[in-house]
């Protein structure tokens, strides 16, 4: 396993980034106290998909991946969240956002 950025694997970093984006969306966009309901289910789904990625540590960015492992409904949902949260990550988690951009 190849470790990057502070000893964490690519999968672990991606999991943290996705979780942070969902949390940011829930708190700032929706005004929820945290990740609840359907968004908690989406976060769990995203974590399972990352854990089972067939490319492992050599995985490309999900949008560039030849295999789309998300169901169409979940893919639409996560895309909406990432489009909203992505630019805001530079404000709320700048180091994480920069690492994510550089690892693409």
C-alpha positions in Angstrom: 0.0 0.0 0.0 1.4 3.4 -1.0 1.0 6.1 1.7 0.8 9.8 0.9 0.1 13.0 2.8 0.8 12.4 6.4 0.9 8.6 6.2 -2.7 8.2 5.0 -3.5 6.1 2.0 -5.3 7.6 -1.0 -8.5 5.7 -0.1 -8.4 7.1 3.5 -7.8 10.6 2.2 -10.7 10.3 -0.3 -13.0 9.0 2.4 -12.2 11.9 4.7 -12.7 14.4 1.8 -16.0 13.0 0.8 -17.2 12.9 4.4 -16.1 16.5 4.9 -17.9 17.6 1.8 -21.2 15.9 2.8 -20.9 17.4 6.3 -20.2 20.8 4.9 -23.3 20.5 2.5 -25.5 19.4 5.4 -24.4 22.1 7.8 -24.0 25.1 5.6 -26.4 24.5 2.7 -29.2 22.7 4.5 -28.8 24.0 8.0 -28.8 20.5 9.6 -26.9 19.8 12.8 -24.7 17.2 11.0 -24.9 14.4 8.6 -28.4 12.9 9.1 -31.0 10.8 7.3 -30.5 10.3 3.6 -27.1 12.0 3.8 -25.8 9.6 6.4 -26.9 6.8 4.1 -25.1 8.5 1.2 -21.9 8.9 3.3 -22.0 5.2 4.3 -22.6 4.3 0.7 -19.6 6.4 -0.5 -17.3 4.9 2.2 -18.3 1.3 1.0 -17.7 2.2 -2.6 -14.2 3.6 -1.8 -13.3 0.6 0.3 -14.3 -1.7 -2.5 -12.7 0.3 -5.4 -11.2 -2.2 -7.9 -8.3 0.2 -8.5 -7.3 0.4 -4.9 -4.5 2.9 -4.1 -4.1 3.5 -7.9 -7.6 4.8 -8.3 -8.3 7.8 -10.5 -10.6 10.6 -9.5 -14.1 9.2 -9.6 -15.2 11.6 -12.3 -12.4 10.2 -14.5 -12.9 6.6 -13.7 -13.8 4.2 -16.5 -16.0 2.2 -14.0 -18.8 4.1 -12.4 -19.6 2.1 -9.3 -22.3 4.5 -7.9 -25.9 3.8 -8.7 -27.3 6.6 -11.0 -29.4 8.1 -8.2 -26.5 8.2 -5.8 -24.1 9.5 -8.4 -26.5 12.4 -9.1 -26.7 13.1 -5.4 -23.0 13.1 -4.7 -22.3 15.2 -7.8 -24.7 17.9 -6.6 -23.0 17.9 -3.1 -19.5 18.0 -4.6 -20.4 20.8 -6.9 -21.7 22.9 -4.0 -19.1 21.9 -1.4 -16.0 21.7 -3.7 -15.3 25.4 -4.0 -16.1 26.0 -0.3 -13.6 23.4 0.8 -10.9 26.0 0.0 -12.4 28.1 2.8 -13.3 25.5 5.4 -10.6 22.9 4.7 -7.9 24.5 2.6 -5.1 21.9 3.1 -7.5 19.0 2.4 -8.8 20.8 -0.7 -5.3 21.5 -2.1 -4.2 17.9 -1.5 -7.3 16.7 -3.3 -6.7 19.0 -6.3 -3.0 18.0 -6.5 -3.7 14.3 -6.4 -6.1 14.4 -9.4 
